[in-house]
Amino acid sequence: MSSGNNNHWTGGNRIELLENGEQFFPRVFDAIRKARREVIAETFILFEDKVGLQLHAAMREAAQRGVKIDLMIDGFGSPDLSREFIEGLTSAGVKVRVFDPGQRFMGQRLNVFRRMHRKIVVVDGERAFVGGINYSADHLLDFGSKAKQDYAVELAGPIVGEIHQFVLRAIALGGKGAGWFRRRLKLAPPVNQVRAGEADAMFVTRDNRRHTNDIERQYRAAIRAARKRIVIANAYFFPGYLLIKELRRAARRGVDVRLVLQGEPDMPIVKTAASMLYHHLLHAGVRIYEYCDRPLHGKVALMDDRWSTVGSSNLDPLSLSLNLEANVIVRDAAFNQVLWERMDRLMQHSCKQVEAADLASEWSGWRLVRSFFVFHILRWYPALLGRLPRHAPRLTPAEATDLASRRGSGRSDPAGGATRTEAA
């Protein structure tokens, strides 16, 4: 599903950072309830918990008063929605589409790779949300010690028109074809091109056809250009060799390079993989902070005083080489300052800084052997993963899949939260 992404700056935008579900969900649900014509939403995870039911109610209400609503969910990330949940949407007129639902073998899902990992909402072609937050109760603080720390952005201005065309194209290429896309654009109301603010923005996506490394290239270019500071907060950190090399080079030329990574991971392998890089990074002068309050789920970064990014893309093999992702890159001093203040607060009050002395207990011979293998994994995994089969997943109407007949372990009551964890 190609994005048609041109990677260019668009001026005149207003961009607001939203932190965690407490800020994100009320904004999105309110925007859906106030929609006049159209809502298009994509998400990796939708659980049938209190958050999923609020989304369900907002979409039903909007659809019943004539708003055209398209909801795309991922077949791997959202496999356990009940028939009642799906039919409650479709009976109101909501188009629910499943990205590559796949089949189960002995109860296990096999469609692990090349997932639709984006989190996007576009309302009336005038307002958009992009980030890393899924529709599940574990993005709320009252979920407890496993509540996720995460971020998204709300956008208004000309960049929303580009995001709108992207999501229309995603629906067309996934199911209805280019002819439907052209007709939909002709019928779609004019996108509001009025300036809403002063920020420049770039909408960057990753797919498995034409834009296989666009997000990573933007990261590397910004790291090369940095002269003052680099802060990357990323949930799943195991990037390729070229990005690691740029971080080390930046630190060695005097840039203050900081990584905020998981200290209380939702999956232990996440911390194990990232920690294999610690010696290599610390030796070059990179500072590493482990976020210890809760699982970190964010995918944000800032460089110097103007460049920032928020999105769905982790810096790991799945996001950089396999999944469909979407990030917004912002060129604006005010937004950069807000993101810096949030990251600084995290580092000051919720993180443990990793020191070289903390790692000194490892046997140096094992460290040498491990570094050799890690180096070659980082160097070759993007090319190797890229050779995995590039099937062309299609969007399937939810009622045409067996998704709605399952009530698996991710099902939970409206007052609670889902018990299953995804690499989300």
C-alpha positions in Angstrom: 0.0 0.0 0.0 2.1 2.9 -1.3 1.8 6.2 0.4 2.5 8.6 -2.4 4.7 10.4 0.1 6.9 13.3 -1.3 8.7 14.2 2.0 8.4 17.9 1.6 7.8 20.7 4.1 4.3 22.3 4.3 4.0 25.6 6.2 1.2 27.3 8.1 0.3 24.6 10.6 -0.8 24.5 14.2 0.5 21.5 16.1 -0.1 20.5 19.6 1.5 17.8 21.6 -0.8 15.4 23.4 0.6 13.2 26.2 -1.0 9.9 27.2 -4.6 8.9 26.9 -5.8 11.5 29.3 -5.1 14.2 26.8 -5.5 12.2 23.5 -8.8 10.3 23.9 -11.0 13.3 24.9 -9.7 15.3 21.9 -10.2 12.5 19.4 -13.7 11.6 20.7 -14.8 15.2 20.8 -13.6 15.7 17.2 -15.5 12.7 16.0 -18.7 13.8 17.8 -18.4 17.2 16.2 -17.6 15.9 12.7 -19.8 17.3 9.9 -18.9 15.1 6.9 -16.2 12.5 7.3 -14.0 10.6 9.8 -11.2 8.3 8.7 -9.3 6.4 11.4 -6.5 3.9 11.3 -5.1 2.0 14.4 -3.0 -1.0 15.1 -4.8 -1.9 18.3 -8.5 -1.5 19.2 -9.6 -3.3 22.3 -13.1 -3.8 23.5 -12.5 -2.1 26.9 -13.7 1.2 28.3 -11.6 3.2 25.7 -12.7 1.1 22.8 -16.3 1.4 23.8 -16.0 5.2 24.0 -14.6 5.2 20.5 -17.4 2.9 19.5 -20.1 5.2 20.9 -18.6 8.3 19.3 -18.4 6.7 15.9 -22.0 5.3 16.1 -23.3 8.6 17.1 -21.6 10.4 14.3 -22.5 7.8 11.7 -26.2 7.9 12.7 -26.4 11.6 11.9 -24.9 11.0 8.4 -21.2 11.4 8.9 -19.2 9.0 6.6 -16.9 7.0 8.8 -14.1 4.6 7.7 -12.3 2.7 10.4 -9.2 0.5 9.6 -7.8 -1.9 12.2 -5.0 -4.3 11.9 -5.8 -8.0 11.8 -2.9 -8.9 14.1 -3.2 -6.0 16.6 -7.0 -6.2 16.9 -8.0 -9.8 16.6 -10.5 -10.3 19.4 -13.4 -7.9 18.8 -16.8 -9.5 19.4 -19.5 -9.8 16.8 -21.7 -7.4 18.8 -19.0 -4.8 18.8 -18.4 -5.0 15.0 -22.1 -5.1 14.2 -22.8 -2.2 16.5 -20.6 -0.1 14.2 -21.6 -1.5 10.8 -25.3 -1.3 11.5 -24.9 2.4 12.1 -23.1 2.8 8.8 -19.5 2.7 9.9 -17.2 1.0 7.3 -14.9 -1.3 9.4 -12.0 -2.7 7.4 -9.4 -5.2 8.6 -5.8 -5.0 7.3 -4.6 -8.5 6.5 -6.8 -10.4 9.0 -4.9 -13.7 8.4 -5.8 -17.1 9.7 -5.0 -18.9 12.9 -3.2 -22.2 13.2 -4.0 -24.2 16.4 -5.1 -21.0 18.0 -1.9 -19.0 17.1 -1.8 -16.0 14.8 0.8 -16.4 12.1 0.5 -13.1 10.3 3.2 -11.4 12.5 5.1 -9.4 9.8 4.3 -6.4 7.7 1.6 -5.0 10.0 -0.4 -1.8 9.6 1.1 -0.1 12.7 -0.1 3.5 11.9 -2.3 5.5 14.3 -4.1 8.3 12.3 -7.4 10.1 12.5 -8.6 12.7 10.0 -11.8 14.6 10.6 -13.5 16.5 7.8 -10.2 16.9 6.0 -9.4 19.8 8.4 -8.2 18.2 11.7 -5.8 15.3 12.1 -4.2 13.2 14.9 -1.0 11.2 14.4 1.1 9.4 17.0 1.7 6.2 18.9 -1.4 5.9 21.0 -3.8 2.9 20.4 -7.4 2.6 21.6 -7.0 0.6 24.7 -7.3 1.3 28.5 -3.6 0.7 29.1 -2.9 4.2 27.7 -4.7 5.6 30.8 -2.9 6.2 34.1 -5.6 4.4 36.1 -4.6 1.2 34.4 -1.9 0.9 37.0 1.8 0.0 36.9 1.5 -1.2 33.3 -0.1 2.0 31.9 1.9 3.2 28.9 3.7 6.5 28.6 3.0 7.8 25.1 2.5 10.8 22.8 0.5 12.0 19.8 0.0 15.3 18.0 -3.2 17.2 16.9 -2.8 19.1 13.6 -4.6 21.8 11.8 -3.6 23.6 8.6 -2.4 22.6 5.1 -0.6 19.5 6.3 -4.0 17.9 7.2 -4.9 18.0 3.5 -1.8 15.8 2.7 -2.7 13.4 5.5 -6.3 13.3 4.3 -5.2 12.3 0.8 -2.9 9.6 2.2 -5.7 7.9 4.2 -8.1 8.0 1.2 -5.4 6.4 -0.9 -4.8 3.8 1.7 -8.4 2.7 1.6 -8.4 2.8 -2.3 -5.2 0.8 -2.7 -6.2 -1.7 0.0 -9.6 -2.6 -1.5 -11.4 -0.4 -4.0 -8.8 0.6 -6.5 -7.4 3.7 -8.0 -10.6 4.6 -9.9 -12.5 4.8 -6.5 -9.8 7.0 -5.1 -10.1 9.5 -8.0 -13.9 9.6 -7.7 -13.7 10.0 -3.9 -11.3 12.9 -4.3 -13.7 14.6 -6.8 -16.6 14.2 -4.4 -14.6 15.1 -1.3 -15.1 18.6 0.0 -12.2 21.1 -0.6 -9.5 20.7 2.0 -9.1 23.7 4.3 -5.8 25.3 3.1 -6.0 28.3 5.4 -3.0 28.8 7.6 -3.7 27.7 11.2 -0.3 28.5 12.7 3.4 29.0 12.1 4.8 25.5 12.1 6.3 23.7 9.1 5.4 20.1 9.0 6.3 17.0 7.0 4.2 13.8 6.9 6.4 10.8 6.4 5.4 7.2 6.0 7.0 3.8 5.6 5.6 1.1 3.4 6.9 -2.0 1.7 7.0 -0.7 -1.8 8.2 2.8 -2.7 8.9 4.3 0.8 10.8 1.5 2.6 13.2 3.7 4.6 11.8 7.3 4.5 11.4 7.7 8.2 14.8 6.3 9.0 16.4 8.6 6.4 14.7 11.6 8.0 16.1 10.6 11.4 19.6 10.1 10.0 19.6 13.5 8.1 18.5 15.3 11.3 21.1 13.6 13.4 23.8 14.6 10.9 22.7 18.2 10.9 22.4 18.4 14.7 24.9 20.8 16.4 23.6 21.2 19.9 21.4 18.4 21.2 19.6 15.2 20.2 17.0 13.5 22.4 15.3 10.3 21.2 12.7 8.6 23.3 11.7 5.3 21.8 10.0 2.3 23.2 11.6 -0.4 21.0 15.2 0.6 20.2 17.3 -1.6 18.1 18.0 0.5 14.9 20.2 -0.3 12.0 24.0 0.2 11.8 23.8 3.5 9.9 21.6 5.2 12.5 23.8 4.0 15.4 26.8 5.3 13.5 25.3 8.7 13.1 24.5 8.9 16.8 28.0 8.0 17.7 29.5 10.5 15.3 27.2 13.2 16.7 28.2 12.5 20.3 31.9 12.6 19.3 31.6 16.0 17.6 30.2 17.4 20.9 26.5 17.1 20.4 24.6 16.3 23.6 23.0 13.0 22.6 20.5 11.4 24.9 18.4 8.3 24.5 15.3 7.6 26.7 14.5 3.9 26.6 12.4 1.4 28.5 13.5 0.6 32.0 10.3 -1.2 32.9 9.5 -2.8 29.6 6.2 -4.4 28.6 8.2 -7.2 27.1 11.6 -8.2 28.7 13.2 -8.8 25.3 12.9 -5.1 24.5 15.3 -4.1 27.3 17.6 -7.0 26.5 17.9 -6.0 22.9 18.5 -2.3 23.6 21.0 -3.0 26.4 23.2 -5.0 24.0 24.0 -1.6 22.4 24.8 0.3 25.6 28.6 -0.2 25.7 28.9 0.8 22.0 26.9 4.0 22.6 28.2 5.0 26.0 31.8 4.6 24.8 31.1 7.3 22.1 29.6 9.7 24.7 25.9 9.0 24.2 23.9 9.4 27.4 21.3 6.7 28.1 18.3 7.1 30.4 15.9 4.3 31.3 12.3 5.4 32.0 11.3 3.5 35.1 7.8 4.7 36.1 5.9 2.5 33.6 6.4 1.0 30.2 7.5 3.6 27.7 5.5 3.4 24.5 6.5 6.8 22.9 8.2 7.3 19.6 9.4 10.9 19.7 12.6 12.8 19.1 14.0 16.3 18.9 17.2 17.8 17.4 18.6 21.2 18.3 15.9 23.9 18.7 13.5 23.4 15.8 13.3 19.8 14.5 11.0 17.3 16.2 9.1 14.2 15.3 6.1 12.3 16.8 4.6 9.2 15.3 4.1 5.4 15.3 7.5 4.3 14.2 9.8 2.6 16.7 13.5 2.3 15.9 13.6 -1.4 15.7 13.5 -4.1 12.9 9.7 -4.3 12.7 9.1 -0.6 12.3 12.2 0.2 10.2 12.0 -2.8 7.8 8.5 -4.4 7.9 5.6 -2.4 9.3 3.5 0.4 7.8 4.2 3.5 9.8 3.5 7.2 9.9 5.3 10.1 11.6 4.9 13.8 11.6 8.1 15.9 11.5 7.8 19.4 12.8 10.1 22.4 12.2 9.1 24.9 14.8 10.9 26.3 17.8 7.8 26.5 20.1 6.8 22.9 19.5 10.4 21.8 20.0 10.6 23.6 23.3 7.4 22.0 24.6 8.7 18.5 23.6 12.1 19.3 25.2 10.4 20.3 28.5 8.4 17.0 28.6 11.5 15.0 27.8 13.6 16.9 30.4 11.0 16.3 33.0 11.0 12.6 32.3 14.8 12.4 32.4 15.0 14.4 35.7 12.2 12.7 37.6 11.3 9.4 36.1 14.5 7.9 34.6 17.7 6.2 35.8 20.8 7.3 33.9 22.9 4.3 32.8 26.5 4.7 33.6 29.5 2.8 32.2 30.2 1.6 35.7 26.8 -0.1 35.8 28.0 -2.4 33.0 31.5 -3.1 34.3 30.6 -6.4 35.8 30.3 -8.1 32.4 33.2 -10.2 31.4 35.1 -8.3 28.7 35.6 -11.4 26.6 31.8 -12.0 26.4 31.3 -8.3 25.7 33.7 -8.5 22.8 32.0 -11.6 21.3 28.5 -10.1 21.8 29.6 -6.8 20.2 30.9 -8.7 17.1 27.5 -10.4 16.6 25.5 -7.3 17.4 27.5 -5.2 14.9 26.8 -7.7 12.1 23.1 -8.0 13.0 22.7 -4.2 12.9 24.6 -4.1 9.6 22.6 -6.7 7.7 19.2 -7.0 9.2 17.4 -4.3 7.2 18.5 -6.0 3.9 17.7 -9.5 5.2 14.2 -8.6 6.6 13.5 -6.7 3.3 13.7 -10.1 1.6 10.8 -11.6 3.5 7.8 -12.2 1.3 6.1 -8.9 0.3 2.6 -10.1 0.0 0.1 -7.4 -0.8 -2.3 -7.3 2.1 -5.8 -6.1 1.3 -8.5 -4.4 3.4 -11.3 -6.8 4.2 -14.7 -5.7 5.5 -14.9 -6.8 9.1 -18.1 -8.8 8.6 -16.3 -10.8 5.9 -13.6 -12.1 8.3 -13.8 -14.4 11.3 -12.6 -11.5 13.5 -16.0 -10.8 14.8 -16.6 -14.4 15.9 -13.7 -14.5 18.3 -13.6 -13.6 22.0 -9.9 -14.2 22.8 -7.7 -13.2 25.7 -7.8 -9.5 24.6 -11.5 -9.2 25.4 -12.3 -7.4 28.6 -15.2 -5.8 30.3 -16.0 -2.1 29.8 -14.7 -1.1 33.1 -11.4 -2.9 32.8 -8.5 -3.1 30.5 -7.2 -5.7 28.0 -4.9 -8.2 29.4 -2.9 -9.0 26.2 0.2 -7.0 25.3 1.3 -6.3 21.8 4.5 -4.7 20.4 2.5 -1.6 19.6 
